[in-house]
Amino acid sequence: MSPTIRRAVIPAAGLGSRLLPLTKATPKEMLPVGDKPVIEHTVRELVDSGITDITIVVSGGKSLIQDHFRPNPALVEQLRKDGKTAYADAVEEVAELARQGHITYLDQYGPYGNGTPVLNAARSFGDEPVLVLWPDDVFVAEVPRAQQLIRAYEQTGCPVLALLPMDPTESQRYGVPIVKEDLGDGQLRITGLVEKPEPAAAPSSYAAIGGYVVTPGIIDELREQTRRWYEHRTGEVYLTDAINAYAATRAVYGQVIKGRWYDTGNPADYLVAQMAFALAHPEYGPLLRGLVSGLDEEPKS
């Protein structure tokens, strides 16, 4: 049996430029989705999936992330003194979540690209596989996406990518896997990814939507990419390029995730995520449905 995955990396050094000016002073990872900042959804998913060592890779201006997960005994004491027990419990629960996930922080250093934060964190991995989840993705599922990826890794012992069925007309938004074999139960053997292909050129009807099990072989490919970058100083270091290089000669799998995906990285999708979580809230949902119904019933001028 392959070892159970216990480590995870959350790359959180991005500028959030697609959400400016909202993210000028507030990290995109700290924008609320429902009653939690978006990165907390990711941390909760990992802890609920048994992950006990989470590295969040950050850049300047991201101290609010640390502040959110850091214990605040003075605030808790004041809340309890004021009789606000539920609020005090909520603050303590977030700190306990960070303790369970053993969150550590690492400053990003190196070339641009989403492979760099994974390589930054890799020095502590040894020969262990690691989960990589983005902090602007939120999944709602009976079985957490991270747990579904871990299960696929335990079955294959190979790198795994999270996939979702895709409307072929939207292929230019995603990395699209080249499927070699369908093994059933949503598990696919893949030989690489094509980034944002035209619909007619899309090699499959699946999209890679963020979420990876990365193995030491992928880390080696990232090191090679970074070595070449320092020689030529061009381009960026991408995790998908490392996966493609690895998949050229070794097995890589995709796992079709059962659940609903919300991307919060651009204004339209962020609003969709906000609305979906608000509508699902037992207190706020009926209020919002009533508001929308009232707007629909207003006479049109």
C-alpha positions in Angstrom: 0.0 0.0 0.0 1.3 3.5 -0.9 1.9 5.7 2.1 -1.0 8.0 3.2 -0.4 11.6 2.1 0.1 13.9 5.1 1.6 17.0 3.6 0.0 19.8 1.5 1.1 23.0 -0.2 -1.1 26.0 -0.7 0.5 28.5 -3.1 -0.8 31.9 -1.9 1.8 34.4 -3.3 -0.2 35.6 -6.3 -1.2 39.3 -6.7 -4.9 38.7 -7.4 -4.7 41.1 -10.3 -8.0 39.9 -11.9 -9.8 41.1 -8.8 -8.2 44.6 -8.5 -8.9 47.1 -7.0 -10.6 44.7 -4.4 -7.3 43.0 -3.8 -5.1 46.1 -3.6 -4.9 45.9 0.2 -6.7 42.7 1.0 -5.1 39.4 -0.2 -7.5 37.5 -2.6 -7.1 34.5 -0.3 -8.8 36.5 2.5 -11.9 37.5 0.5 -15.0 36.0 2.1 -17.0 33.1 0.6 -19.9 32.6 2.8 -18.8 33.3 6.4 -15.2 32.3 5.9 -12.3 33.6 3.9 -11.7 31.5 0.8 -8.3 30.1 2.0 -10.0 28.8 5.1 -12.3 26.6 2.9 -9.1 25.1 1.5 -7.5 24.5 4.9 -10.6 22.9 6.2 -10.8 20.6 3.2 -7.2 19.5 3.9 -7.7 18.9 7.6 -10.9 17.0 7.0 -9.0 14.8 4.6 -6.4 13.9 7.2 -3.6 16.3 6.2 -1.4 17.2 9.2 1.3 19.4 7.7 0.2 22.4 5.6 2.7 24.8 4.0 1.3 28.1 2.8 3.7 29.8 0.4 3.2 33.6 0.6 4.6 36.9 -0.6 4.7 40.4 0.8 1.4 41.9 1.9 -0.1 38.5 2.9 0.2 39.0 6.7 -3.6 38.9 7.1 -3.5 35.2 6.3 -1.2 34.6 9.2 -3.3 36.9 11.4 -6.4 35.0 10.6 -5.1 31.6 11.7 -3.0 32.8 14.6 -4.4 32.3 18.1 -5.8 35.5 19.7 -6.3 34.9 23.5 -6.9 38.5 24.3 -9.7 38.7 21.8 -11.2 35.5 23.0 -11.0 36.7 26.6 -12.7 40.0 25.8 -15.5 38.2 23.9 -16.2 35.9 26.7 -16.2 38.8 29.2 -18.8 40.5 27.0 -20.9 37.4 27.0 -20.3 36.7 23.3 -19.5 33.0 23.7 -20.4 31.9 20.2 -18.0 34.5 18.7 -15.2 33.5 21.1 -15.7 29.8 20.2 -15.5 30.6 16.5 -12.2 32.5 16.9 -10.8 29.6 19.0 -12.0 27.1 16.4 -10.1 28.7 13.6 -6.9 28.6 15.7 -7.5 25.0 16.5 -7.9 24.3 12.8 -4.5 25.8 12.1 -3.0 23.6 14.9 -4.6 20.5 13.5 -3.1 21.3 10.1 0.2 22.4 11.6 0.3 25.4 9.3 3.7 26.9 8.5 4.4 29.8 6.2 7.2 30.2 3.6 8.1 33.2 1.5 8.2 32.6 -2.2 11.5 33.0 -3.9 12.5 32.4 -7.5 11.1 32.7 -11.0 7.5 33.6 -11.7 5.1 30.7 -12.2 2.9 28.4 -10.2 5.6 25.7 -10.0 7.9 27.9 -7.9 6.0 27.8 -4.6 5.8 24.0 -4.9 9.5 23.8 -5.4 10.1 26.3 -2.5 8.2 24.0 -0.1 9.7 20.7 -1.5 12.8 20.8 0.7 10.8 19.4 3.6 9.0 16.7 1.5 11.8 14.1 1.3 10.4 11.2 -0.7 6.8 11.8 0.3 3.9 12.6 -2.1 2.2 15.9 -1.4 -1.1 17.6 -2.2 -1.2 20.9 -4.0 -4.4 22.9 -3.8 -5.0 26.5 -4.9 -6.4 28.9 -2.3 -9.0 30.4 -4.7 -10.8 27.1 -5.4 -13.7 26.0 -3.3 -15.3 22.5 -3.6 -18.5 21.4 -2.1 -18.6 17.6 -2.0 -19.8 14.7 0.2 -16.2 13.4 0.1 -13.7 16.2 0.1 -11.8 16.7 -3.2 -8.5 16.2 -1.4 -9.7 12.9 0.0 -10.7 11.8 -3.5 -7.2 12.6 -4.8 -5.6 10.8 -1.9 -7.7 7.7 -2.6 -6.6 7.8 -6.3 -3.0 8.1 -5.3 -3.3 5.1 -2.9 -4.7 3.1 -5.8 -2.1 4.0 -8.4 1.1 5.2 -6.5 1.4 7.9 -9.2 0.8 11.6 -9.7 -2.9 12.5 -9.9 -4.7 15.5 -11.3 -8.2 16.7 -10.3 -10.5 16.7 -13.3 -14.1 17.8 -14.0 -16.3 17.2 -17.1 -16.0 20.2 -19.4 -18.3 21.9 -21.9 -16.1 21.6 -25.0 -16.9 25.2 -26.0 -15.0 26.3 -22.8 -11.8 24.4 -23.5 -9.8 27.7 -24.0 -10.2 28.4 -20.2 -8.5 25.2 -19.0 -5.7 22.7 -19.3 -7.3 19.7 -21.1 -5.9 16.2 -20.4 -4.8 13.8 -23.1 -6.6 10.6 -22.0 -4.9 7.3 -22.8 -7.2 5.0 -20.9 -10.5 5.1 -18.9 -10.1 2.8 -15.9 -13.6 3.4 -14.5 -14.9 5.1 -11.4 -13.6 8.4 -12.8 -10.0 7.3 -13.0 -8.2 8.1 -16.2 -4.6 7.4 -17.4 -3.4 10.5 -19.1 -0.3 11.3 -21.1 -0.2 15.1 -20.7 -2.1 18.3 -20.8 -2.9 20.8 -23.6 -3.2 24.3 -22.2 -6.3 26.2 -23.4 -6.8 24.5 -26.7 -9.4 25.6 -29.3 -12.6 23.5 -29.0 -11.8 21.6 -32.2 -8.4 20.7 -30.9 -9.3 19.7 -27.4 -8.0 16.2 -26.7 -10.8 15.2 -24.3 -13.9 16.6 -22.6 -12.3 17.0 -19.2 -10.7 20.0 -17.6 -7.9 20.1 -15.0 -9.3 22.3 -12.4 -6.7 22.7 -9.7 -5.7 20.0 -7.2 -2.7 17.7 -7.6 -0.9 14.8 -6.0 2.7 15.7 -6.7 5.4 13.0 -6.3 9.2 13.3 -6.1 9.6 12.8 -9.8 7.5 15.9 -10.5 9.7 17.9 -8.1 12.7 16.7 -10.0 11.1 18.1 -13.2 10.5 21.4 -11.5 14.1 21.6 -10.4 15.2 21.0 -14.0 12.8 23.7 -15.3 14.2 26.1 -12.7 17.8 25.3 -13.6 17.0 26.1 -17.2 15.3 29.3 -16.2 18.3 30.6 -14.4 20.4 29.9 -17.5 18.2 31.7 -19.9 15.9 34.0 -17.7 12.9 33.6 -20.0 9.3 32.4 -19.4 7.9 31.1 -16.1 8.1 27.8 -14.2 4.7 26.0 -14.4 3.6 22.9 -12.6 1.7 21.7 -15.7 5.0 21.8 -17.7 6.7 19.6 -15.1 3.7 17.2 -15.2 3.9 17.0 -19.0 7.6 16.3 -18.9 7.1 13.5 -16.4 4.1 12.1 -18.2 6.1 11.7 -21.4 7.8 8.6 -19.9 5.9 7.7 -16.7 2.3 7.1 -15.6 0.1 10.0 -14.6 -3.6 9.7 -13.7 -6.6 12.0 -13.6 -9.4 11.7 -11.1 -12.8 13.0 -12.0 -14.0 14.8 -8.9 -17.5 14.3 -7.6 -18.7 17.6 -6.3 -19.3 21.2 -7.2 -16.4 23.5 -8.0 -16.4 27.3 -7.4 -13.6 29.4 -8.8 -13.1 32.7 -7.0 -10.2 34.0 -9.0 -12.2 36.5 -11.2 -15.1 38.8 -10.4 -17.9 36.9 -12.1 -17.0 33.5 -10.7 -16.4 35.1 -7.3 -19.9 36.6 -7.3 -21.3 33.2 -8.2 -19.5 31.5 -5.3 -20.7 34.2 -2.9 -24.3 33.8 -4.0 -24.2 30.0 -3.9 -22.9 29.9 -0.3 -25.3 32.7 0.8 -28.3 30.9 -0.7 -27.2 27.6 1.1 -27.0 29.4 4.5 -30.0 28.5 6.7 -30.4 32.1 7.9 -29.3 34.2 4.9 -30.7 31.9 2.1 -34.4 32.6 2.7 -33.7 36.4 3.0 -31.8 36.5 -0.3 -34.5 34.4 -2.1 -37.1 36.8 -0.9 -35.0 39.8 -2.1 -34.5 38.3 -5.6 -38.2 37.4 -5.8 -39.1 41.0 -4.8 -36.8 42.4 -7.5 -38.4 40.1 -10.1 -41.9 41.3 -9.1 -41.0 45.1 -9.3 -42.8 46.8 -12.1 -40.6 47.5 -15.1 -40.5 51.2 -16.2 
